[in-house]
Amino acid sequence: MWEKIRVVFTIPELRQKILLTLGLLAVYRVGFWIPMPIVDPERMKNYFEATANEGLQKVLSQVATFSGSQLSQATIFGLGIMPYISASIIFQLLASVWKPLEELQKEGEAGRKKINEYTRYATVLICLIQSWFYVRFLVGDPSQGSSLVHPSFLVDGALPFHWYMITVLTMTAGTIFLMWLGEQIDEFGIGNGISLLIMANILARMPDALFKLFGPLFTGELQLGGQTGVEKLILLIGLFVGVVFGVVFIYKGQRRIPMQSAKHVRGRRVFGGNRNFLPLRVNQAGVMPIIFASSLLLFPAFFFGWLARSFNNDTLRMIEASISSSTAFVHNFLYVLLIYFFCYFWTAVTFNPKDMADNLKGWGSFIPGYRPGRRTADYLEKVMTRITYVGAAFLAVVAIAPTIVSASATIDPTLASFYGGTSLLIAVSVAVDLVQKIDSHLVMRNYKGLTE
């Protein structure tokens, strides 16, 4: 293994790409800790510590993991990369239903550049809106002591408008800079830039969870049946190994459709007639369904929480708690339901059986037993529907497994989520994709891949 790593760094071009990627990720982590000047760090820390166990705060913390941000710290990268992801998703969905965007997609590289330009404009707009509401949350009501802004920035108990605009523009510029970092990694580095930024945010949180996991080994608090018992440690390690194995297995899992090319006779020579396979991924949607489901669950939680505070109604508070609490049955049921829905929805957006059937027909290939055209498209759609069910089931199990383990074994939810949940799913998926891209560079130069 060490010999393979040495070979990776002996190839000048590959070494340059890896070092550039690591350097840009280091820039991201530095900016992640630069706070906004208007924030009172002590008040911010006390507020989020006091509300850390609330259901809504737990959901917000989970969303912050996916966005590469930290909502409990008002930094220049406070919004993370989520506005850019949201804009990209919006345009991908619009391209499947709006004719002008669909035609732009079919124009090739020029069309994709135009869509990327529109995506950047939409990102700026989303950033301005989100950062404005975030600053309003920070300001709060200074007269009641709920403001998280440093008193030196308040004039007559209010934040001046120019500080509003400076903070909003700074947070917007931070997200745009992250978007630029991701694009530089895509073009000059190695791996998917946005995914690597999210993975860097997840990995940066893992040392704290690792200390909580193995800290009792060094303090002598580890004992059978205790608060941090031996059986809980073994359970988390088993969950970690199981999720890593499952992610790699499902990520690489394919349904291979037998395919044969038609024979062509030209003169005395016969071309074609080869048999090969059409690979269909089991988890075509990736981790997007979990990100969508987590984000969408925020809206009913916010809505019922707002109604409960407005009308001071205990029933509405109970509904809000059942939706926002990760240990509630209603929350987990809605979570699994949304994961299944978005798995099929995202697969329908990214996988078009009709286009694939037309491409096979144009290449002179066919699936044995099915006529080219509509029957082939119907067969591909039926197969994808079945394997998507398996992929959605896997994502649902990974998403709710930490909650079940945490509630049944009284384990810290932070530990359970990092060593057996969606954070680990994203980190492993991005790592596998990164290894495959490094392998492709090695194979091009007649070296053995890292996985061989």
MIGU-263777 format. One record per residue: residue in one letter; x, y, z of N, C-alpha, C in turn. Coordinates in steps of 0.1 Angstrom, whole numbers, plus 5000, padded with zeros to 4 digits. Example, Ala and Ser with C-alpha at 12.3 -4.5 7.8 and 13.67 -1.06 7.14 Angstrom:
a513249435078512349555078513249675078s512849785071513749895071512950005079
# end
This chain:
m500849885000500050005000500950135000w501950135008502850245009503550264995e503850154989504550164976503650234966k502350204966501350264957501150414960i501250444973501150594976502350664971r503550594972504750654967504750684952v504150584945504050594931503150714927v502050734935501150844932501850974933f502750994942503451124944504751134935t505051024928506151034918505751084905i504451084902503951134889503751284891p504551374884504451514886503051574885e502351544874501051604872500051564883l500051434887499151394897499551454911r500851464914501251524926500851664927q500951734916500551874916499051894918k498251804912496851814914496451784929i497051684935496751654949497151764958l498351814957498851924966498052054964l497652084952496752204950495452184956t494852064955493552034962493652044977l494751994983494952004997495152145002g495852224993496052364997494752444997l493952424987492652494986491752444997l491752325001490952275013491452345026a492752365027493352425039492852575039v492752645028492252775027490752785032y490052685028488652675032488552655048r489352575053489352555068489752675076v490752755070491152875077489952975077g489352995066488253085065487053045073f486952915076485852865083485752915097w486952955103487053005117487153155118i487153235107487153375108485853435111p485553495123484253535126483853665120m482553695120482053825116482353925127p482754045125483054135135481954175145i480654175140479554215148479154125159v479553995158479053895167479753895180d478953865191479553855204479753705206p481053655206481253505206480753445219e480853515230480353455243478853435243r478053535238476653515238476253405228m476953405217476653305207476853165212k477953145219478253015225477252975236n476853065244475953035255474553005249y474153075238472853055233472752915227f473752875219473652745212473952625222e474652655233474752555243473452525250a472752635252471452625260470352565251t470452575238469452515229469952395222a471152335226471752225218470852105218n470052085229469251955229467851975224e467552085218466252105212466252035199g465051985195464951905183465251985170l464852115170465152195158466652225157q467352245168468752265167469552145162k469052025166469651905161469451885146v468251925141468051915126468952015119l469052145125469852245119471352205118s471752135129473152085130473351985119q472351895116472551795106472651865092v471751965090471852035077473152105075a473752165086474952235085476152135081t475952005085476951905081476951895065f475751895059475651875045476151995037s476052115043476252235036477752285038g478552215046479952265048479952395056s478952415065478952535073478852505087q478752605096478552595110477652705114l476352665116475352765119475552825133s476252755142476452815155477652905156q478252935144479353035144479153125132a478953255134478753345123480153385118t480553305108481853335102481653385087i482753415081482653465067482253345058f482353225062481853115054480653045061g479953135068478853085077477753015069l477453055056476452995048476852865042g478152845042478752725035478452725020i478352605014478252595000476752554996m475852555006474452515004473752604994p473952734994473252814984473652774970y474852744967475252694954474652564950i474652474960473952344958472552364955s471852454963470452474960470152534946a471052624942470852684929471052574918s472052494920472352384910471152294909i470552254920469452164921468252224914i468052354916466952424910467052424895f468252444889468352454875468352314869q468852214876468752074871467252034870l466452074880465052034880464352114869l464652244867464052324857464352274843a465652214842466052164828465252044824s464551974833463751864830462351894826v461952024830460552064827460452184819w461452264817461452394810462152374797k461552394786462052374773463352444770p463452584772464652654769465852594776l465752564789466952504796467252364790e466252294787466452154781467252164768e466952264760467652284747469052334750l469252414760470652464764471452344768q470852244775471652134779472152044767k471352044757471651964745472652034736e472952154739473952234730475352194734g475552104744476952064747477652154756e478952174754479752254764479252404764a478952464753478452604753477152614762g476252524760475052524768475252504783r476152414786476452394801477152514807k477952584799478652714804477552814807k476552824798475452924800474652894813i474352764814473552724826474352744839n475752724839476552754850476552894854e476552984843476453124845475153164852y474053104848472753134854472753084869t473452964871473452914884474253004894r475353064889476053154897475253274901y474453334892473653444895472553404905a471953294904470953244913471653224927t472853174927473553154940473753294948v474053394940474253524947472853574953l471753554945470453594950470053514962i470353384962469953304974470853344986c472053374984472953414994472553545001l472153634993471653764998470453745007i469453665003468253635010468553565023q469353455022469653375034470453455044s471553525040472353605049471553715056w470653775048469853885054468953825066f468353705064467553645075468453605086y469653555083470553515093471053625102v471353745096471653865103470553905112r469353905107468153935115468053845127f468353715125468353625137469453665147l470653705142471653745151471353875159v470653965152470354095159469254065170g468253985166467153955176466454075181d466254085194465654195201466554245212p467354345209468354395219467754435232s466454495231465754545243465454435253q465354305248465054195257466254105259g467354145255468654075258468753955249s468053935238468153825229469053845218s469753955217470653985206471953915208l472553855197473853795197474953885191v474554015189475454115184476254185195h477554205193478354275203477754415206p477554455219476954585222477654705216s478954695213479654805207479154845193f478454755186477954775173476554825173l475854825184474554875185474455025187v473555095180473355235182471855255185d471655305198470255325203469555195203g470255085206469554955207469254885194a469954935183469654875170470954865162l471054775153472254765144472054855133p473054945130472955035119472854965106f472155025096471954965083473254925076h474255015077475454985069476154855075w476054825088476554705093475754585088y474454605087473654505081474154465067m474354565059474854545045476254485044i477154535053478554475053478454335057t477754295067477654155071477054065060v475954115054475254035043476154015031l476854125027477754115016478954025019t479454035031480653955035480253805034m479153765040478753625040478453575025t477853665017477553635003478953614996a479853704998481153684992481853564996g481653525009482253395014481753275007t480453265004479953154997480353154982i480453274976480853284962482353234961f483153274972484553234972484653074973l483753014981483752874982483352804969m482452864962482052814949483252824940w483952934940485152944932486252844935l486352814948487352714953486952574947g485652544948485252414942485452404928e485252514920485452514906486952494903q487852554911489252544909489752404911i489152334921489552194924489052114912d487852134907487352064895488252074883e488752194881489552224869491052184870f491652224881493052204883493452104893g492552064902492851964912492351824908i491951754918491451614916490251594925g489251534919488051504927486951614924n485751594929484651684928484851794939g485051924935485352024945484352044956i483052054952481952074962481851964971s481951844966481851724975483051714985l484251754980485451754989485351865000l484751974997484452085007483552025018i482551955014481551905024482251795032m483051705025483751605032484851665042a485451775038486451835047485751885060n484551935058483751985070483451865079i483051755073482651635081483951585088l485051565081486251515087486751605098a486551735097487051825107486351805120r485051755120484351735132484551595138m485151515131485351375136486351365147p487451445148488351425160487651445173d486751545174485951565186485151445190a484451385180483751265182484651145185l485851145179486751035182487251045197f487451165201487951185215486851135225k485551165222484451125230484350975230l484750915219484550765218485650695226f486950735224488050665230488650735242g488150855246488550925257488450845270p487350775273487250685285488350585286l488950545275490050445276491250495284f491450625282492650685289492350745302t491050775305490650825318490250725328g490150595323489750485332488250485335e487450555327485950555329485250445321l486050375312485450275304485250145312q483950105314483649985321482349925316l482149795318480949725313479749775320g478749815312477449865317477450005322g478550085320478650215325478050315315q478250445318477750545309478450545295t479750505296480550485284481050345285g480250245283480550105285481350045274v481949925277482649855266481749815255e480449765259479549715249479149825239k479049955244478750065235479850095226l481050085230482250105222482249995211i482049875214481949765205480849785195l479649835200478549855191478849965181l479450075185479850185176480850135165i481850065170482850015160482249925150g481349835155480649745145479749825136l479149925141478250015132479150085122f480350125126481250195117481650105106v482049985109482549885099481449845090g480249825095479049785087478649895077v478650025082478250125073479350145062v480650145065481650155055481550045045f481349915049481249805040479949825031g478849865038477649885030477749995020v478350105024478450215014479250175002v480450115004481250074993480549964984f479849874991479049774983477949834975i477149914981476049974973476550084963y477650154967478150254957478650194945k479350074946479850004934478849904928g477749884935476749794930476149834917q476049734908475449764895474549644891r473549684883472749584876473149584862r473749474857474349474844473349414834i472849494825471949454815472649404803p472449274799473149214787472749294774m473749324766473549414754474349354743q473849354731474549304719474449404708s475549424701475549514690475249434677a474549504668474149434655475349414646k475249314638476349274629476149364616h477349404611477349484598478349414589v477849384577478749314567479149424557r480449444556481049534546482049464538g481649434525482449354517482549214522r483749164525483949024530484149024545r484049144552484349154566483049174574v482949114586481749134594482149214607f481449324609481749404620480549394631g480849424643479849424654479549274658g478449264664477949134669478549104683n479249204689479849174703478749184714r479049104724478149114736478849184747n478149274753478749354765477549384774f477849474784476849494794476549644795l475349674799474949814802474749824817p475749894824475649894839474650004844l473749964853472850054859473150054874r473550174880473850184894472750154903v472950084914471850054923471450184931n472450264934472150394941472450504931q471550524922471650624911471650764917a470850784927470650914933471750964942g472650874946473750914955473250954969v473751064975473351104988472351224987m471951264975471051374973469751354980p469151234980467851224987467951255002i469051215009469151245023469251395025i470051465016470151615018468851675016f468051635005466751695003465851665014a465751545019464851505030465151585042s466451595046466751675058466351825057s466651875045466252015043464752045043l464051955037462551965036461951955050l462451865058461851855072462051975080l462852075076462952195084461752275083f461152275071459952365069458752345078p458252215079457152195088457552225103a458852195106459352215120459252365123f459852445114459752595115458352645116f457452595107456052645106455352615119f455352485123454552455136455252525148g456552545148457152615159456752755159w456652825147456152955147454652965151l453852875147452452875151452352855166a453152765172453052735186453452865194r454452935190454853055197453853165195s453253175183452253275181450953265188f450453135189449253115196449353045210n450653025214450852965227450052845229n450152745220449252625220450152505222d449752425233450452305236450452195226t449252185219449152085208450152115197l450252245193451152275182452552255186r452852275199454252245204454552105203m453552015207453751875206453951825192i453251885182453451855168454851895163e455252015167456552065164457651975169a457451935182458451845188458551705181s457351655177457351525170458051525157i457951645150458551655137460051685138s460451775147461851815148462751725156s462151645166462951555174463451435166s464751405165465251295157464851165163t464451155176464051035183462551005182a461751095176460351075175459950985163f458950905165458550815154458050895142v457351005144456851085133457951135124h458951185131460151245124460851135115n461051025121461750915114460850865102f459550855105458650805094458650895083l458551025085458551125075459951135068y461051115075462351105070462550995060v462050875064462150765055461350785042l460050835044459150855033459750955023l460351065028460951165019462151105012i462951025019464150965013463750875001y462650795003462150714992461650804980f460850904984460350994974461451064965f462451114972463451184965464451094958c464550964962465350864955464750844941y463450824941462750804928462650934920f462451044927462351174920463751204913w464851194921466151234916466651134905t466251004906466550904896465850944883a464550984884463751024873464351144865v464951234873465551354867466951324860t467751234866469051204861469151094851f468151004852468150884843466850884834n467150904821466050904811466150774803p465250674805465250554798465050574783k464150674779463850694765465150734758d465850834764467050884757468150764756m468250684767469150574766468750474756a467450444754467050354744467350404730d467050534728467350594715468850594712n469750614722471150604720471650464716l471050364723471350224720470950194705k469850244702469350224688470250294678g470750414681471650484672472950424671w473450354682474750284681474650154675g473450114671473249974665473349864675s472949894688472949794699471549774703f471349654709469949624714470149524726i469049514734468949424745468249304740p468849184741468249064736466849034742g465849014734464548984738463649104738y464149224735463449354736463749434723r462649474716462849544704463349684707p464249744699464749874701463649974701g463850084709462850184710462050184723r460650184721459750194733459850074742r459949954737459949834746461249834754t462349874748463649884755463549984766a462950104763462850204773461950164785d460850094782459950034792460749934801y461549854795462249754803463349824812l464049924806465049994814464350064826e463250124824462550194834462050094845k461549974841461149874851462349834860v463449804853464649764861465149864870m465149994866465650104874464650124886t463350104884462450124895462650014906r463049894902463249794912464549814919i465649844912466949864919466949994927t466150094923466050214931465450194945y464550094945463850054958464950004968v465849924963466949874971467849984976g468250074966469150184970468450274980a467150304979466450394988466350325002a466150195002466150125015467450135022f468550125015469850135021470050275027l469750375019469850515024469050535036a467750485036466950505048467450435060v468050315059468650245070469850325076v470650375067471850455071471450585078a470350645073469850775079469350755093i468550655096467950645109468650545118a469650475113470450385122471050455134p471650575133472250645144471150675155t469950715150468950755159468450635168i468350515161467950395168468950355178v470250355173471350315182471450405194s471350535191471450635202470350625212a469150605208468050595217467950465225s468350355218468250225225469450195234a470650255231471750225239472250345247t471450455247471850575253473250625250i473550635237474850675232474650825228d475750895230475751035225475351045210p474351125206473951125192475051175183t475951255188477051305180477951185176l478251095185479050975182478350885172a477050855175476250765166476150825152s476050955151475851005137477151005129f478351025136479551035129480150895126y479850795134480350665132479350565127g478250605122477350515116476150575109g476350705105475150775099475550835085t474750945082474851005069476251075067s476751125078478151195077479151095072l479150975078480050865073479750825059l478450815055478050785042478550885032i478451015034479051115025480551105024a481251095036482651085036483150965028v482550845030483050725023482750735008s481550785005481250794991482150894983v482551004989483451094983484851034982a485250964993486550904993486650794982v485650714980485650614970485750674956d484950784954485050854941486450914939l487050964949488351024948489450914944v489350804951490250694948490050644934q488850644929488650594915489250694905k489250824908489850924899491350914899i491950894911493350874912493750744904d492950644905493150514898493250534883s492250624878492250644864493550714859h494150804867495350864863496550764863l496550674873497550564874497450474862v496250424859496050334848496450394835m496250524833496550584821498050584818r498850574829500250574829500850434831n499950334829500350194830500850154844y500350214855500550174868499350094874k499550024884498449954891497650054899g496350034899495450124907495650104922l495150194930495150184944494350064949t493250024942492349924946492749784941e493749774933494149644927495049574937
# end
